[in-house]
Amino acid sequence: MREGILTFVSVLLLALVSFQNLCYCDEQTILYESFDEPFDGRWIVSEKPEYQGVWKHEKSQGHDDYGLLVSEKARKYGIVKELDEPLNLKEGTVVLQYEARFQEGLECGGAYIKYLRPQEAGWVAKEFDNESPYSIMFGPDKCGATNKVHFILKHKNPKSGEYVEHHLKFPPSVPFDKLSHVYTAILKPDNEVRILVDGEEKKKGNLLSSEDFEPPLIPSKTIPDPEDKKPEDWDERAKIPDPNAVKPEDWDEDAPMEIEDE
């Protein structure tokens, strides 16, 4: 089993570069990558047929900083980094952060970071594809009516045993310019999730709140029964006359409908 795997997935022109000024880095940092040096031998490029895009190690347009550059539009790109040690999402505060620049603009595509779950025995990083199991998917996505920095937690349902994608509701929008932006997701032990763009908090929620995630991690106490059916003699009328109703003996037909309160 392999643990602690981080991937970048991209389908547009993107530059990933260093971000020392906004980096949440300290002695507990598990991975920091500036891409100052070539990535060959340290990051593993997916060899799956659908990921035909070629990654390059080049300077960002107009800057001296090197970055991980996708070289062609309308291509899928995937690159994987196996961490030296696994990251336990249940212990302490977890920060996922990276910088991206859409230096040709963002029309239709996304640039996600994925934290993969332990893979099946025999799996190798170059076989990464869209079906590779993951725990967290985070990053900008824009196409048509979609415009969001989404956060998805893929969690195992303890009852069914199936993994379900839980999407953060009302995520922040992707910046429209062609500048570099730092995207940060912070997960705290109390289940709080914070999404920051350039160090500014854009969204805060709770993993266990039905108001923040869809579908909720904790289901409602009552749910619709998909097998429930109306009986054949069901009457759709809102009010049904009572055939056994009898007026009281002192009923006054001439009494007013309303009595003034004195």
N, C-alpha and C positions, 0 to 999 in steps of 0.2 A: 504494500500500500504506500502511496506517495502522499505526503502532507505538505502544506505550506507552499502553495503554488500561486503566483500572481501573473495575470495576463493583461496585455493591452490588446483591444480589438478595435479596428478602425475601418471605416468604409469611405473615407474622404481624404482631402489633403490636410495634413495635420503635422504640427511640429511639437514634440515633447522635449522640454528643456529644463534647466535647473531653476530653483526658486528659493534661494537661500534666505531672502528677506521675509518670507511668510512660512517657512518650513517649521512644522511642529516637531523638531528634532531634539533628542537628548540622548543620554546614555542607554535608554531603553529602546531606541529606534532599531527595528529589526532589518529594515531595508531603506537605504537612501541611494538614489541613482541620479547623478547629474548629467550623464551622457556626455561628459567632457571627453571621454575616451571611446573608441569604437566598441560596439556592443558584441562583436563577433566573439564567440566562445563563452560569453557570459549570459546572453539571452538567446533563446532558441526560437527560431522562426517556424511557424506551422507549415507543414508540407502538404496539407490537405488541398485537393484540387480547387475548392471554392476560394481559398486564400491565395490569390495569384499576385497580389500587390507586392512590390519590392520595397523593403525598408532601406533607408539610406541614413548614413551618419554625416550630417552637413550642418552648416551654419544657418540659423534662422534669417530670413530676409531682412536686411538692414541692420543686423546685429552680429556681434562677434561670438555670441554663445552658440555652442554646438547643441544639436538636439537629434532626436529620433524622427526622421522625416518620412512621410509616405509620399511616393514620387508621382503617382498617377491618380486622376479622378476616376470615380465609378469603379473602384476596385475594393475588394475586401482584404484586410490585413490582420494578421494575428501573430503575436510574439509573446513568449512565455519566459518567466523567471522563476526558477525553483528556489525557495528560500532555504537558508541554512538551518532554520528551526521552524516548527509549526507555530501558527498563530492561533491561540485559543480565544475565540470570540466571547467566551463566558467569563474571562478573567480580566479585570481592570478595564481601563478606557482604551479603546481601539481607534486609531486614526488612519484613514486612507486618504492620501492626498497626492495630487499631481498637477502639473501645469501643462496647458495645451494652447496652441495658437492656430487658428484657422486662417492662415495667411493668404488664402485665396477666397475667403468667405465660406459660409456654411449654407448650402442650398438644400441638400437632402442627404443626410447621413448622420453618423454618430461616432463618438470616440469614447469607448467604455473601458473601465478597468474592472476586471473580474477577480474575485478571490475564489479559487477552486476548492471544492471538497476533496477529501482523499479519493484517489482514483483506483480503478480496478488493478489488480496485480498484472504486471506486464505492460501497463500503459506508459507511453513515452511522450515527452512534451511536444515533439514534432507532430504528434497525431492530434493536437488540440484542434477542436472545431466547435461549432455552435451547440453541439449536444454534450460537450464535456460538462459533467456536473459541477455546479458552483454553489457557493453560499451567499455571496454578495455581488451585485452588479451595480455599478455606479458611474455616472458621467452624463455629458450632454448628448442630446438626441433631437434632431430637427428635420422635419420633412412634412410639407403640406401644413395641415392644422396642428401637427405635433411640434411642440417647442418646449422642451423641459430638460432640466438636469435631474434625471431620475435616479431613484434609489430603490433597488429591489432586493429583498431578503428571501432566499429560497430555503424553506424550513420544512422539516419532516413532520408530518401529521402523526401524533402519537397513537391515534386510533386506527387510521387506515394504513399507515406506513408509507404513504406516498409523499413526495416532495412537492410543495406548493409554492408558487411565486406570490409574494406579498408586496404590493406596490405602494410606495409612499404617495398619499393623496396630495394634490395641489402643489407639486414640486415647483421650484423656481424656474424662470425662463433662462434660456441660453443668451449670453451677451451677443449683440448683433454686429459688433465691430470685428476688425481683423487683428486685434491686439492679443497679447498673451494674458491668460487668466488662470488663476489657481483654484482648483476645485477640491473641496475638503468635506469629508464625511466623518463625523465623530460619533462613536457609539459608547455610551456610558453604562456602568454596571446596573444602574437603576432603570435600564431600558430606554433611556432618552436618546434620541437621534437628532443631530444638528447638521445642517447642510450649509456650508459657507462658500461664497464666491469672492475671491480676492480678500479673504480674511473677514468679510462681513457676513454675519448670519442672515441667511435668506429664508430658512425654514427650520422649525423645531417641532418634533413630534415624539410620540412614545410608541415603541414597538407593540405594546399590548393594547393600544387604544384603537377601537373600531372607527374613531373619527380621523385617525391618521393613516391607517393602512387598509387596503382593499385587495383581497378579502382579509378580514381581521384574523390575527393569529389565534385569538380566543373567540370562538363562535358564540352567537347569541344563545341565550338560555332556551329560547323557543325558535324553531325553524319551520318553514312550510313543509308539509308532508306531500312529496311528489305523487304519492299513490292515493291521496285523499280525493274522493269523488262525492258529488252531491247525490242524495237519494233520488230515485226516479220520480217520486211524488213531491219534489222540492217546489215550493211556491216562491217565485221571484218578487211578489208584491211586498213593498216596504211595510204596509199595514194590512192586516187581515181582519175582517169583521168577525166578532165572536158570536156565533149563532145562539149561544146560551145566555147572552147578556140580557139582563132585565132591569128596567128603570126602577129606582126605589119608589115606594108608595107616595112619598111626599114630593115627588119630582114636580117642579113648577115650570111648565113650558113657556110661561111669559116672563120668567126671570131674565134680567139683563145678562149679557155675556160677561160684563165686567162690573165690579162693585167698587165705587170710589172709596179709597182709604181715608177715613176721617181721623 
